[in-house]
Amino acid sequence: MAGAHASSRSLMELQSELNALSTALRDLYEALESDMARVSDSWIDQQFENFGNEFRSRKEAIMELAEKYNQWANKYLPPRIELALKYEGQNAGI
């Protein structure tokens, strides 16, 4: 098994960034979805319709990606952060 040496601080920063990315993906998709709905009330052509269909078809993949980042940040990283904190605490006394 490969070993890794990461500080608790760097892991916590990664956790924070992954959570922020997850939230941003969801928020941006929802904002674009709202903008598209507003635009579609007054402008529709074949290209816009094609884009709208493609955009809506990607929603599941975008939401899955956002959820994966969230899970990685909140399920995978916490035990590793705790381990890093424990290791750093043990080495502080040396």
Sequence and secondary structure as in RCSB ss.txt:
>XXXX:A:sequence
MAGAHASSRSLMELQSELNALSTALRDLYEALESDMARVSDSWIDQQFENFGNEFRSRKEAIMELAEKYNQWANK
YLPPRIELALKYEGQNAGI
>XXXX:A:secstr
       HHHHHHHHHHHHHHHHHHHHHHHHHHHHHHHHHTT   HHHHHHHHHHHHTHHHHHHHHHHHHHIIII
IHHHHHHHHHHHHHHHHT 
